[in-house]
Amino acid sequence: MQPSKTTVTGLFSTPHQYQIPIFQRGYVWTLEKQVGPLWADIQDRSDAVLEQQALAAKGAAMVAKPLPKHFLGSIVMTPVPNTFGRVPAFEVIDGQQRSTTLQLLLLAFRQAALQLADSPIPQMLDGLARNPGPYQRPEDHYKVWPTQAGQDEMRRLSDSATSIQDLCAAYPARDGRRKIERPLMVQTFLYLYHACLGYMRGLDLTDPVDPTTDGTLGDALVADIRRSNAVAPLGANRPLDPARAQALYMALSDHVQIMTLTLEVEDDPQVIFETLNARGEPLLASDLVRNFVFLEAARQGRPVQQLYAEYWSPFDLVATTGKGVSANAYWREKERQGRLTYPRIDLFFYNYTVLRSQEVTLASHVFQAFKAWWQKQPRELEVELARLVASSQHFRELVSPEGTGYLAEFSRLIKSLDVGTVTPVYLALRERLDSDSAELRQALGDLASYLTRRTVCALTTKSYNRFFMRVLQAVTSADAEPHLALRKVLLEATAPSEAWPDDTTFRDKWRHRAAYIELRPAKTCGILRALEYAARGTMQGSNHVPVQTDLTVEHVMPQSWEKLPTYQITDMTDVQRQLREAAVHSFGNLTLLTQPLNSSVSNGPFVDSEDAAGARMLGKRSRLGQSALLMNTYFHHAGISEWEEAAIAVRSQTLCKAALLVWPRPADVAVAPTVVASALAGN
């Protein structure tokens, strides 16, 4: 390893290109966490230059003391073998965020300095922003060549002919009332451009916008970049000071230091990548996995770019309008599992690592566990990458269900029950059984029954990690009939922390538990919604049920029954009050409605009535009849003229009958949806 020290301008002063390997993550620095502090460090050295110049003008003796340099961090790189007609290049192993941001700073400074009259600075910065060429490939002119997700942005940002107005129009922050997130590289460029321009006008981003408020110019700039299509310049009425522009250039050329480490043949880039990540955005487990896999491919002399494009690029890139690509935000979005949230891609790799290693793994040790599993035996890269991609699609259908098929509905039920520990088992089943097979339907039906029954019966989830590891091992070891192996291990579990509740236990809890309070609305809604979906078979016009976020749980007898005359009991005893409170929150008194209909049903009486003028006033029974949900056809029955404890108990039995059909133990035969529909309707 060859270490050396350089400055920001020194890093880019020679015709070299710093290439970010395609298998590394894209640009992730944000304005608040990294870009703002970086600018503050550079402005501090520029202010020191101005102060030193002021002292020199006064003839102060202390000016002879050299200014201390500010260390920005390190960049680790390895040379790329050169070919004729190509710019000499280095692959950046660590420090890609820093090197990209420093290049964006020089590009932004050049754009801002164009507003100075007769200044040599823009021309001086030209050599730091572009390799002169000629080259066989046009991209060789760029000093930093990012991963594919940022290449379109780098082309546009490097073009000095692109005005700030054109740039903001190309990457708007909103379309009417709809907010659009600008690419992070564009946000960084706009921030640094306005920071440079403001600095040349004598402004400091830490200055308050208004002496009476705590907000700073920097805060206002960040908000403007995030919310406004046209970012307003800071201090537009102030003149530009060439001396401040010169001080900024001198700070970058003399007083801000970077350590570069150039690897030699015997150096291991993976080890260095894992251990060096100073002052950067923390690496995701998936970042470490990606670099480990593709550096392994490079060691084996495999076609890294081809493997990346075929297998991994969908994790990082998504096609945009036209022919461009941008970072794939889907896999970076947070997904909740238990009490914590994780980026989806890390949650996938956590579950994938459990699937492959078949060992209980901590979320904080995913990469170590993945690496240990990988290194247990020789791996065929194409085979392993293909398996990984296939599992990622199965994971996606589980956490982001679409459509009305049984897989999507299973996924929606699992999400509502909040039992992510079953994910590796699901991935194993999807890997071994066809999506349209009776075997997979049986396996998922058994899982749904096991988890729903335990939820309704208030049984603990504390041992699920260990238990579902046993289930996973049983499924993966049964090559021929994994669905039968799954059922066997579920049925053989007898401990209270693992048992599959029988019909008697399930029926008792269903009829008497205050589900709305004890299960919480989300789980209650998910269970009722699954019953509604099961009722929609081929005889129905549609099997579409609104997604859970569009549904609300409605108490047929209102929760505030004590305040409503039509639900009162004369001389109610304490025992009657306790029985009613339990009944109000039980399954028998709960139904589903869409949000608009829920608001209109409100706390009215159950049956229709007439007002003083003789006009008909619809009660809850008629209002519920306006719902398109099959479970609400129950209330059409002429025999239901009063809604009280006895009626609630009868409906609870009706719903329980349907629940036993939907979630049998075990599911020996498929349940016809028409039978469930009949049960829900009370027939």
C-alpha positions as CSV (number, residue, x, y, z in Angstrom):
1,M,0.0,0.0,0.0
2,Q,1.4,3.4,-1.0
3,P,0.2,6.3,1.2
4,S,0.5,9.9,0.2
5,K,-1.0,13.2,1.1
6,T,-2.7,15.6,-1.2
7,T,-5.2,18.5,-1.3
8,V,-8.6,18.8,-3.0
9,T,-7.1,20.5,-6.0
10,G,-4.2,18.1,-6.0
11,L,-6.5,15.1,-6.1
12,F,-7.9,16.2,-9.4
13,S,-5.0,18.2,-10.9
14,T,-3.7,15.4,-13.2
15,P,-5.6,13.7,-16.0
16,H,-6.8,10.7,-14.0
17,Q,-10.3,9.3,-13.5
18,Y,-11.6,7.9,-10.2
19,Q,-14.0,5.1,-11.1
20,I,-16.6,3.9,-8.6
21,P,-17.0,0.1,-9.2
22,I,-20.5,-0.8,-10.4
23,F,-21.0,-3.2,-7.6
24,Q,-20.6,-0.6,-4.9
25,R,-23.5,1.5,-3.6
26,G,-24.5,4.7,-5.3
27,Y,-24.2,8.2,-3.8
28,V,-25.8,8.3,-0.3
29,W,-24.4,11.4,1.4
30,T,-27.2,13.8,2.7
31,L,-27.1,17.5,3.2
32,E,-27.5,17.5,6.9
33,K,-25.3,14.5,7.9
34,Q,-22.3,14.8,5.6
35,V,-22.4,17.6,3.0
36,G,-23.2,20.5,5.4
37,P,-20.4,19.5,7.9
38,L,-17.9,19.1,5.0
39,W,-18.7,22.6,3.7
40,A,-18.3,23.9,7.3
41,D,-14.8,22.4,7.4
42,I,-13.8,24.0,4.1
43,Q,-15.3,27.4,4.9
44,D,-13.4,27.4,8.2
45,R,-10.1,27.0,6.3
46,S,-11.1,29.7,3.8
47,D,-12.0,32.1,6.7
48,A,-8.5,31.3,8.1
49,V,-6.9,32.3,4.8
50,L,-8.8,35.6,4.8
51,E,-7.8,36.3,8.4
52,Q,-4.2,35.6,7.5
53,Q,-4.3,37.9,4.6
54,A,-5.8,40.6,6.8
55,L,-3.0,40.2,9.3
56,A,-0.4,40.3,6.5
57,A,-1.9,43.6,5.3
58,K,-1.3,45.0,8.7
59,G,2.2,43.7,8.9
60,A,1.5,41.4,11.9
61,A,4.4,39.2,13.0
62,M,2.2,36.2,13.7
63,V,1.3,35.9,10.0
64,A,4.6,34.0,9.4
65,K,3.2,31.0,11.2
66,P,1.7,28.6,8.6
67,L,-2.0,27.8,8.8
68,P,-2.8,24.3,10.1
69,K,-4.3,22.0,7.5
70,H,-7.6,20.3,7.9
71,F,-7.7,16.6,7.3
72,L,-10.8,15.5,5.4
73,G,-10.2,11.7,5.5
74,S,-8.8,9.1,3.3
75,I,-9.4,7.6,-0.2
76,V,-8.4,4.0,-0.9
77,M,-7.9,3.1,-4.6
78,T,-6.4,0.5,-6.8
79,P,-4.9,1.2,-10.3
80,V,-6.9,0.1,-13.3
81,P,-4.8,-1.5,-16.1
82,N,-4.4,1.1,-18.8
83,T,-5.3,0.6,-22.4
84,F,-4.5,2.7,-25.5
85,G,-6.7,5.8,-25.9
86,R,-8.1,5.6,-22.3
87,V,-7.5,8.0,-19.4
88,P,-5.4,6.5,-16.6
89,A,-7.8,5.4,-13.9
90,F,-8.2,4.2,-10.4
91,E,-11.0,2.2,-8.8
92,V,-12.1,3.7,-5.5
93,I,-12.3,0.9,-3.0
94,D,-13.2,3.2,-0.1
95,G,-14.0,6.9,0.0
96,Q,-16.3,7.0,-3.0
97,Q,-18.7,9.3,-1.2
98,R,-16.0,11.7,-0.3
99,S,-14.3,11.8,-3.7
100,T,-17.6,12.3,-5.5
101,T,-18.6,15.1,-3.1
102,L,-15.3,16.9,-3.6
103,Q,-15.7,16.7,-7.3
104,L,-19.2,18.1,-7.0
105,L,-17.8,20.9,-4.9
106,L,-15.3,21.9,-7.6
107,L,-18.0,21.7,-10.2
108,A,-20.3,23.9,-8.1
109,F,-17.5,26.3,-7.3
110,R,-16.7,26.6,-11.0
111,Q,-20.4,27.3,-11.8
112,A,-20.7,29.9,-9.1
113,A,-17.4,31.6,-10.1
114,L,-18.7,32.2,-13.6
115,Q,-20.6,35.1,-12.1
116,L,-17.3,36.8,-11.2
117,A,-16.2,39.5,-13.7
118,D,-12.8,38.9,-15.3
119,S,-11.8,36.2,-12.8
120,P,-9.3,33.4,-13.7
121,I,-10.9,31.0,-11.2
122,P,-13.4,29.4,-13.6
123,Q,-10.6,28.6,-16.0
124,M,-8.4,27.3,-13.2
125,L,-11.2,25.0,-12.1
126,D,-11.8,23.7,-15.6
127,G,-8.6,21.6,-15.4
128,L,-9.9,20.1,-12.1
129,A,-13.3,19.3,-13.5
130,R,-12.5,17.7,-16.8
131,N,-9.7,15.5,-18.3
132,P,-8.6,17.2,-21.5
133,G,-8.3,14.2,-23.7
134,P,-8.6,13.2,-26.6
135,Y,-9.9,9.8,-25.5
136,Q,-11.6,7.0,-27.3
137,R,-14.6,7.1,-24.9
138,P,-16.4,10.3,-24.0
139,E,-16.8,9.3,-20.3
140,D,-13.0,9.4,-19.8
141,H,-13.3,13.2,-19.7
142,Y,-15.0,13.0,-16.3
143,K,-12.7,13.1,-13.2
144,V,-15.1,10.9,-11.2
145,W,-17.2,8.3,-12.9
146,P,-19.9,7.1,-10.6
147,T,-21.9,3.9,-10.6
148,Q,-24.6,3.6,-13.3
149,A,-27.2,5.2,-11.0
150,G,-25.4,8.5,-11.0
151,Q,-23.9,8.7,-14.4
152,D,-26.7,10.8,-16.0
153,E,-26.4,13.3,-13.1
154,M,-22.6,13.5,-13.4
155,R,-22.9,14.2,-17.2
156,R,-25.3,17.1,-16.6
157,L,-23.6,18.5,-13.6
158,S,-20.2,18.5,-15.3
159,D,-21.5,20.5,-18.3
160,S,-20.7,24.2,-17.5
161,A,-23.2,25.2,-20.1
162,T,-26.0,23.9,-18.0
163,S,-27.5,26.8,-16.0
164,I,-28.8,26.4,-12.5
165,Q,-32.3,27.2,-13.8
166,D,-32.0,24.4,-16.4
167,L,-30.7,22.0,-13.8
168,C,-33.6,22.7,-11.4
169,A,-36.0,22.2,-14.3
170,A,-34.4,18.9,-15.2
171,Y,-34.7,17.7,-11.6
172,P,-37.7,19.4,-10.1
173,A,-38.7,19.1,-6.4
174,R,-42.4,18.9,-7.1
175,D,-44.9,18.3,-9.8
176,G,-47.9,20.4,-8.7
177,R,-48.7,19.3,-5.2
178,R,-46.8,16.0,-5.5
179,K,-43.3,16.1,-4.0
180,I,-40.4,14.6,-5.9
181,E,-37.1,13.8,-4.3
182,R,-34.2,15.2,-6.3
183,P,-31.2,12.8,-6.7
184,L,-28.8,13.2,-3.8
185,M,-26.0,14.2,-6.2
186,V,-28.1,17.0,-7.5
187,Q,-29.0,18.1,-4.0
188,T,-25.4,18.2,-3.0
189,F,-24.4,20.2,-6.1
190,L,-27.2,22.8,-5.5
191,Y,-26.2,23.1,-1.9
192,L,-22.5,23.6,-2.6
193,Y,-23.3,26.0,-5.5
194,H,-25.4,28.2,-3.3
195,A,-22.9,27.9,-0.4
196,C,-20.1,29.0,-2.7
197,L,-22.1,31.9,-4.1
198,G,-23.3,32.9,-0.6
199,Y,-19.7,32.8,0.7
200,M,-18.5,35.1,-2.1
201,R,-21.2,37.5,-1.0
202,G,-20.0,37.5,2.6
203,L,-22.7,35.1,4.0
204,D,-22.2,32.2,6.4
205,L,-24.7,29.3,6.3
206,T,-24.8,29.3,10.1
207,D,-26.1,32.9,10.1
208,P,-29.7,33.2,11.3
209,V,-32.3,34.0,8.6
210,D,-34.0,36.3,11.1
211,P,-32.6,37.4,14.4
212,T,-35.9,36.5,16.1
213,T,-35.8,32.9,15.0
214,D,-33.4,29.9,15.4
215,G,-33.5,29.0,11.7
216,T,-30.2,29.4,9.8
217,L,-29.4,30.2,6.2
218,G,-28.3,26.7,5.8
219,D,-31.6,25.3,7.1
220,A,-33.5,27.5,4.7
221,L,-31.3,26.4,1.8
222,V,-31.8,22.7,2.6
223,A,-35.6,23.3,2.8
224,D,-35.6,25.2,-0.5
225,I,-33.6,22.4,-2.3
226,R,-36.1,19.8,-1.0
227,R,-39.3,21.7,-1.6
228,S,-38.9,24.3,-4.4
229,N,-38.4,23.9,-8.1
230,A,-36.4,27.1,-8.3
231,V,-33.9,27.4,-5.5
232,A,-33.5,31.1,-4.5
233,P,-29.9,32.4,-4.3
234,L,-28.7,33.6,-0.9
235,G,-28.2,37.3,-0.5
236,A,-28.9,38.0,-4.2
237,N,-28.7,41.7,-3.6
238,R,-25.1,41.6,-2.3
239,P,-22.1,42.1,-4.5
240,L,-19.6,39.3,-5.2
241,D,-16.2,39.6,-3.6
242,P,-13.4,38.2,-5.7
243,A,-11.1,38.1,-2.7
244,R,-13.4,35.6,-1.0
245,A,-13.5,33.4,-4.1
246,Q,-9.7,33.4,-4.1
247,A,-9.5,32.5,-0.4
248,L,-11.9,29.6,-1.1
249,Y,-9.7,28.3,-3.9
250,M,-6.5,28.7,-1.8
251,A,-8.1,26.7,1.0
252,L,-8.9,23.9,-1.4
253,S,-5.4,24.0,-2.9
254,D,-3.3,24.4,0.3
255,H,-5.1,23.9,3.5
256,V,-7.5,21.0,3.2
257,Q,-5.7,17.7,3.2
258,I,-6.6,14.2,2.0
259,M,-4.8,10.9,2.5
260,T,-4.7,8.6,-0.5
261,L,-3.8,5.0,-0.2
262,T,-3.0,3.2,-3.5
263,L,-3.1,-0.6,-3.2
264,E,-0.5,-2.9,-4.6
265,V,-1.0,-6.4,-6.0
266,E,-0.6,-8.2,-2.7
267,D,-3.1,-6.0,-0.9
268,D,-6.6,-7.4,-0.2
269,P,-9.2,-4.8,-1.2
270,Q,-12.0,-6.6,0.6
271,V,-10.3,-6.5,3.9
272,I,-9.5,-2.9,3.5
273,F,-13.0,-2.1,2.3
274,E,-14.5,-3.7,5.4
275,T,-12.2,-1.8,7.9
276,L,-11.8,1.6,6.3
277,N,-14.9,3.8,6.3
278,A,-14.0,7.0,8.1
279,R,-16.7,9.6,8.6
280,G,-19.0,8.2,6.0
281,E,-22.6,7.0,5.8
282,P,-22.6,3.6,7.7
283,L,-22.4,0.7,5.3
284,L,-25.5,-1.4,5.0
285,A,-25.0,-5.2,5.4
286,S,-26.0,-5.5,1.7
287,D,-23.2,-3.1,0.7
288,L,-20.7,-5.4,2.4
289,V,-22.3,-8.5,0.8
290,R,-22.2,-6.9,-2.6
291,N,-18.6,-5.9,-2.4
292,F,-17.6,-9.3,-1.0
293,V,-19.3,-11.2,-3.8
294,F,-18.0,-9.1,-6.6
295,L,-14.5,-8.8,-5.3
296,E,-14.5,-12.6,-5.1
297,A,-15.6,-12.6,-8.8
298,A,-12.8,-10.2,-9.6
299,R,-10.3,-12.6,-7.9
300,Q,-11.6,-15.5,-10.0
301,G,-11.2,-13.5,-13.2
302,R,-14.9,-13.5,-13.8
303,P,-16.7,-10.9,-15.9
304,V,-17.7,-8.6,-13.0
305,Q,-19.6,-6.0,-15.1
306,Q,-21.6,-8.7,-16.9
307,L,-22.4,-10.5,-13.6
308,Y,-23.4,-7.2,-12.0
309,A,-25.7,-6.2,-14.9
310,E,-27.4,-9.6,-15.1
311,Y,-27.9,-10.3,-11.4
312,W,-27.3,-7.4,-9.0
313,S,-28.2,-4.2,-10.9
314,P,-32.0,-4.4,-10.1
315,F,-31.1,-3.9,-6.4
316,D,-29.4,-0.6,-7.3
317,L,-30.9,0.7,-10.5
318,V,-34.3,1.4,-12.0
319,A,-35.1,2.6,-15.4
320,T,-36.4,6.2,-15.7
321,T,-38.3,7.9,-18.4
322,G,-36.4,7.8,-21.6
323,K,-33.2,5.7,-21.6
324,G,-31.8,6.8,-18.2
325,V,-31.5,5.0,-14.9
326,S,-31.5,6.2,-11.3
327,A,-31.1,4.7,-7.9
328,N,-33.7,2.1,-7.0
329,A,-35.4,3.6,-4.0
330,Y,-37.6,0.5,-3.3
331,W,-34.8,-1.5,-1.7
332,R,-33.7,1.4,0.5
333,E,-37.1,2.1,1.9
334,K,-37.6,1.1,5.5
335,E,-39.7,-2.0,6.4
336,R,-40.9,-2.7,9.9
337,Q,-40.2,-6.1,11.5
338,G,-41.2,-6.3,15.1
339,R,-40.3,-3.2,17.0
340,L,-37.6,-2.1,14.6
341,T,-37.4,-0.9,11.0
342,Y,-34.7,-1.7,8.4
343,P,-34.0,-0.9,4.8
344,R,-35.8,-3.5,2.8
345,I,-32.5,-4.8,1.2
346,D,-30.9,-5.4,4.6
347,L,-34.1,-7.1,5.8
348,F,-34.0,-9.3,2.7
349,F,-30.3,-10.3,3.3
350,Y,-31.1,-11.0,7.0
351,N,-33.8,-13.5,6.0
352,Y,-31.8,-14.8,3.1
353,T,-28.8,-15.4,5.3
354,V,-31.0,-17.3,7.8
355,L,-32.4,-19.3,4.9
356,R,-29.0,-20.3,3.7
357,S,-27.1,-20.7,6.9
358,Q,-30.0,-22.2,8.9
359,E,-28.7,-20.6,12.0
360,V,-30.3,-17.9,14.2
361,T,-28.6,-14.7,13.2
362,L,-28.6,-11.3,14.8
363,A,-29.6,-8.4,12.5
364,S,-26.4,-6.6,13.4
365,H,-24.3,-9.6,12.2
366,V,-25.8,-10.3,8.8
367,F,-22.6,-9.8,6.8
368,Q,-20.5,-11.9,9.1
369,A,-23.0,-14.8,9.0
370,F,-23.4,-14.5,5.2
371,K,-19.6,-14.5,4.7
372,A,-19.2,-17.5,7.0
373,W,-21.9,-19.5,5.1
374,W,-20.4,-18.6,1.7
375,Q,-16.9,-19.6,2.7
376,K,-17.9,-23.1,4.0
377,Q,-17.6,-24.5,0.5
378,P,-16.7,-23.4,-3.0
379,R,-19.5,-21.5,-4.7
380,E,-20.5,-21.2,-8.3
381,L,-21.1,-17.4,-8.7
382,E,-23.8,-17.6,-11.3
383,V,-25.7,-20.3,-9.5
384,E,-25.6,-18.4,-6.2
385,L,-26.5,-15.1,-7.7
386,A,-29.4,-16.6,-9.6
387,R,-30.7,-18.2,-6.3
388,L,-30.3,-14.8,-4.5
389,V,-32.2,-12.9,-7.2
390,A,-35.0,-15.5,-7.2
391,S,-35.4,-15.3,-3.4
392,S,-35.4,-11.5,-3.6
393,Q,-38.5,-11.6,-5.8
394,H,-40.2,-14.0,-3.3
395,F,-39.3,-11.7,-0.5
396,R,-40.7,-8.7,-2.4
397,E,-44.0,-10.5,-3.0
398,L,-44.2,-11.2,0.7
399,V,-43.5,-7.6,2.0
400,S,-45.1,-5.7,-0.9
401,P,-48.1,-7.8,-2.0
402,E,-49.9,-6.9,-5.2
403,G,-53.0,-8.2,-6.9
404,T,-55.7,-10.5,-5.5
405,G,-54.1,-13.9,-5.7
406,Y,-53.7,-16.3,-2.8
407,L,-50.0,-15.5,-2.4
408,A,-50.7,-11.7,-2.0
409,E,-53.5,-12.4,0.4
410,F,-51.3,-14.7,2.5
411,S,-48.7,-11.9,2.6
412,R,-51.2,-9.3,3.7
413,L,-52.4,-11.5,6.5
414,I,-48.8,-12.2,7.7
415,K,-48.0,-8.4,7.6
416,S,-51.1,-7.7,9.7
417,L,-50.2,-10.3,12.2
418,D,-46.6,-8.9,12.3
419,V,-44.8,-12.3,12.3
420,G,-41.7,-11.6,10.1
421,T,-40.0,-14.6,11.7
422,V,-41.8,-16.8,9.3
423,T,-40.1,-15.2,6.3
424,P,-37.2,-17.7,5.8
425,V,-39.7,-20.5,5.8
426,Y,-41.8,-18.8,3.2
427,L,-38.6,-18.3,1.0
428,A,-37.8,-22.0,1.4
429,L,-41.3,-23.0,0.4
430,R,-41.3,-20.7,-2.6
431,E,-38.0,-22.0,-3.7
432,R,-39.2,-25.6,-3.7
433,L,-42.9,-25.5,-4.7
434,D,-44.5,-24.0,-7.8
435,S,-46.6,-20.9,-7.1
436,D,-49.8,-22.5,-8.6
437,S,-49.3,-25.9,-6.9
438,A,-51.8,-27.5,-4.5
439,E,-48.8,-28.3,-2.3
440,L,-47.8,-24.6,-1.8
441,R,-51.4,-23.7,-1.2
442,Q,-51.6,-26.4,1.5
443,A,-48.3,-25.2,3.1
444,L,-49.3,-21.6,3.2
445,G,-52.7,-22.5,4.5
446,D,-51.1,-24.4,7.3
447,L,-48.9,-21.5,8.2
448,A,-51.8,-19.1,8.1
449,S,-53.9,-21.4,10.3
450,Y,-51.1,-21.9,12.8
451,L,-50.3,-18.2,13.1
452,T,-53.8,-16.9,13.1
453,R,-55.0,-19.4,15.7
454,R,-52.1,-18.6,18.0
455,T,-52.8,-14.9,17.6
456,V,-56.5,-15.3,18.4
457,C,-55.6,-17.5,21.4
458,A,-53.1,-14.9,22.8
459,L,-50.2,-17.4,22.7
460,T,-46.7,-16.1,23.0
461,T,-44.4,-15.3,20.0
462,K,-41.2,-15.2,22.1
463,S,-39.9,-18.5,20.9
464,Y,-40.8,-18.0,17.3
465,N,-37.1,-17.5,16.2
466,R,-36.1,-20.9,17.5
467,F,-39.2,-22.7,16.6
468,F,-39.3,-21.5,12.9
469,M,-35.6,-22.4,12.6
470,R,-36.7,-26.0,13.3
471,V,-39.5,-25.6,10.8
472,L,-37.0,-24.2,8.2
473,Q,-34.7,-27.1,8.8
474,A,-37.5,-29.6,8.3
475,V,-38.7,-27.9,5.1
476,T,-35.2,-27.7,3.5
477,S,-34.3,-31.3,4.4
478,A,-37.5,-32.7,2.8
479,D,-36.6,-32.6,-0.8
480,A,-39.7,-34.4,-2.1
481,E,-42.6,-33.2,0.0
482,P,-41.7,-30.0,2.0
483,H,-45.4,-29.2,2.5
484,L,-45.9,-32.5,4.4
485,A,-42.7,-31.9,6.4
486,L,-44.0,-28.4,7.4
487,R,-47.4,-29.8,8.5
488,K,-45.7,-32.6,10.5
489,V,-43.5,-30.3,12.5
490,L,-46.4,-27.9,13.2
491,L,-48.6,-30.7,14.4
492,E,-45.9,-32.3,16.5
493,A,-45.3,-29.1,18.5
494,T,-46.9,-29.6,21.9
495,A,-45.2,-27.0,24.2
496,P,-47.5,-24.0,25.0
497,S,-45.0,-21.7,23.3
498,E,-45.3,-23.7,20.1
499,A,-48.6,-25.6,19.9
500,W,-51.1,-25.3,17.1
501,P,-54.4,-24.6,19.0
502,D,-57.2,-27.1,18.5
503,D,-60.7,-26.2,17.5
504,T,-62.1,-26.1,21.1
505,T,-59.4,-23.7,22.3
506,F,-59.7,-21.6,19.2
507,R,-63.6,-21.5,19.3
508,D,-63.5,-20.4,23.0
509,K,-61.1,-17.6,22.5
510,W,-62.8,-16.4,19.3
511,R,-66.2,-16.1,21.0
512,H,-65.1,-14.6,24.3
513,R,-61.9,-12.6,23.8
514,A,-62.1,-8.7,23.6
515,A,-60.3,-8.9,20.3
516,Y,-60.3,-5.2,19.4
517,I,-58.5,-4.2,22.6
518,E,-56.2,-7.2,23.1
519,L,-55.2,-7.8,19.5
520,R,-55.2,-4.1,18.5
521,P,-57.1,-2.8,15.4
522,A,-54.4,-3.8,12.9
523,K,-54.4,-7.5,13.7
524,T,-58.2,-7.5,14.1
525,C,-58.7,-5.8,10.7
526,G,-56.3,-8.3,9.1
527,I,-58.1,-11.3,10.4
528,L,-61.6,-10.0,9.4
529,R,-60.2,-9.0,6.0
530,A,-58.9,-12.5,5.4
531,L,-62.3,-13.9,6.2
532,E,-63.9,-11.5,3.7
533,Y,-61.4,-12.6,1.0
534,A,-62.0,-16.3,1.6
535,A,-65.7,-15.7,1.1
536,R,-65.1,-14.4,-2.5
537,G,-65.0,-17.4,-4.8
538,T,-65.9,-18.0,-8.4
539,M,-69.5,-17.3,-7.8
540,Q,-68.7,-13.7,-6.8
541,G,-68.3,-10.9,-9.3
542,S,-64.9,-10.0,-7.9
543,N,-62.4,-11.3,-5.4
544,H,-61.0,-7.9,-4.8
545,V,-61.1,-6.7,-1.2
546,P,-59.9,-3.2,-0.3
547,V,-56.4,-3.2,1.2
548,Q,-56.1,-2.9,4.9
549,T,-55.2,0.8,4.9
550,D,-58.5,1.5,3.2
551,L,-60.6,-0.4,5.8
552,T,-61.6,0.4,9.3
553,V,-62.9,-1.8,12.1
554,E,-66.4,-0.8,13.0
555,H,-68.2,-1.6,16.3
556,V,-71.8,-2.5,15.4
557,M,-72.8,-1.6,18.9
558,P,-70.8,1.6,19.4
559,Q,-68.0,1.8,21.9
560,S,-69.8,4.8,23.4
561,W,-73.0,2.8,23.9
562,E,-73.5,4.1,27.5
563,K,-74.1,7.6,26.1
564,L,-76.6,6.4,23.4
565,P,-80.3,6.0,24.5
566,T,-81.1,3.2,22.0
567,Y,-78.5,0.9,23.5
568,Q,-79.4,1.4,27.1
569,I,-80.6,-1.3,29.6
570,T,-82.9,-0.1,32.3
571,D,-81.4,-0.6,35.8
572,M,-78.2,-2.3,34.4
573,T,-76.3,-4.3,37.0
574,D,-72.5,-4.4,37.3
575,V,-72.5,-7.9,35.9
576,Q,-74.5,-6.9,32.9
577,R,-72.2,-4.0,32.3
578,Q,-69.1,-6.2,32.4
579,L,-70.7,-8.7,30.0
580,R,-71.6,-5.9,27.6
581,E,-68.1,-4.4,27.7
582,A,-66.7,-7.8,26.8
583,A,-69.2,-8.3,24.0
584,V,-68.6,-4.8,22.5
585,H,-65.0,-5.6,21.7
586,S,-65.5,-9.2,20.7
587,F,-65.4,-10.5,17.1
588,G,-69.2,-10.8,17.1
589,N,-69.6,-7.1,17.3
590,L,-66.9,-6.1,14.9
591,T,-67.1,-5.7,11.1
592,L,-65.2,-3.9,8.4
593,L,-66.1,-0.8,6.5
594,T,-64.4,1.6,4.1
595,Q,-63.4,4.9,5.7
596,P,-66.1,7.0,4.0
597,L,-68.9,4.6,5.0
598,N,-67.5,4.2,8.5
599,S,-67.9,8.0,9.0
600,S,-71.5,8.0,7.8
601,V,-72.5,5.0,10.0
602,S,-71.1,6.6,13.1
603,N,-73.0,6.0,16.4
604,G,-76.6,5.8,15.1
605,P,-79.3,3.3,16.3
606,F,-79.3,-0.2,14.9
607,V,-82.7,-0.1,13.2
608,D,-84.3,2.6,11.0
609,S,-86.5,5.3,12.6
610,E,-88.5,8.3,11.7
611,D,-87.9,11.9,12.6
612,A,-90.5,14.4,13.8
613,A,-91.6,15.2,10.2
614,G,-92.1,11.5,9.5
615,A,-89.0,11.2,7.3
616,R,-87.1,7.9,7.4
617,M,-83.8,7.8,9.2
618,L,-81.5,5.0,8.3
619,G,-80.1,2.9,11.2
620,K,-76.8,1.0,11.3
621,R,-78.4,-2.1,9.9
622,S,-79.4,-0.3,6.7
623,R,-76.2,1.6,6.5
624,L,-74.2,-1.6,6.8
625,G,-76.3,-2.9,3.9
626,Q,-74.8,-0.2,1.7
627,S,-71.4,-1.9,2.1
628,A,-70.1,-4.0,-0.7
629,L,-68.4,-6.4,1.8
630,L,-70.0,-9.8,2.0
631,M,-69.7,-10.0,5.8
632,N,-72.1,-7.2,6.1
633,T,-74.9,-9.1,4.3
634,Y,-75.4,-10.8,7.6
635,F,-77.2,-7.7,8.9
636,H,-79.8,-7.9,6.1
637,H,-81.6,-10.7,7.9
638,A,-85.2,-9.7,8.8
639,G,-84.9,-11.6,12.1
640,I,-82.3,-9.1,13.5
641,S,-84.3,-6.3,14.9
642,E,-82.3,-5.6,18.0
643,W,-78.5,-5.6,18.5
644,E,-77.6,-6.7,22.0
645,E,-75.5,-9.4,23.7
646,A,-77.5,-12.4,22.4
647,A,-77.3,-11.1,18.8
648,I,-73.6,-10.5,19.2
649,A,-73.1,-14.0,20.5
650,V,-75.0,-15.5,17.6
651,R,-72.9,-13.6,15.1
652,S,-69.7,-14.5,16.9
653,Q,-70.6,-18.2,16.4
654,T,-71.3,-17.5,12.7
655,L,-67.9,-15.8,12.2
656,C,-66.2,-18.6,14.2
657,K,-67.7,-21.2,11.9
658,A,-66.2,-19.4,8.9
659,A,-62.9,-19.0,10.7
660,L,-62.7,-22.7,11.4
661,L,-63.2,-23.4,7.7
662,V,-60.6,-20.8,6.6
663,W,-58.0,-21.8,9.2
664,P,-58.5,-25.6,9.8
665,R,-56.1,-27.7,11.8
666,P,-54.9,-29.4,9.7
667,A,-56.1,-28.4,6.2
668,D,-56.7,-31.9,4.8
669,V,-58.8,-30.6,1.9
670,A,-59.3,-27.3,0.3
671,V,-62.2,-25.3,1.6
672,A,-64.6,-24.1,-1.1
673,P,-65.0,-20.3,-1.0
674,T,-68.8,-20.6,-1.5
675,V,-69.0,-22.5,1.8
676,V,-67.1,-19.7,3.6
677,A,-69.4,-17.1,2.0
678,S,-72.4,-19.0,3.2
679,A,-71.0,-19.2,6.7
680,L,-70.3,-15.5,6.8
681,A,-73.9,-14.7,5.7
682,G,-75.2,-16.9,8.5
683,N,-76.6,-19.7,6.4
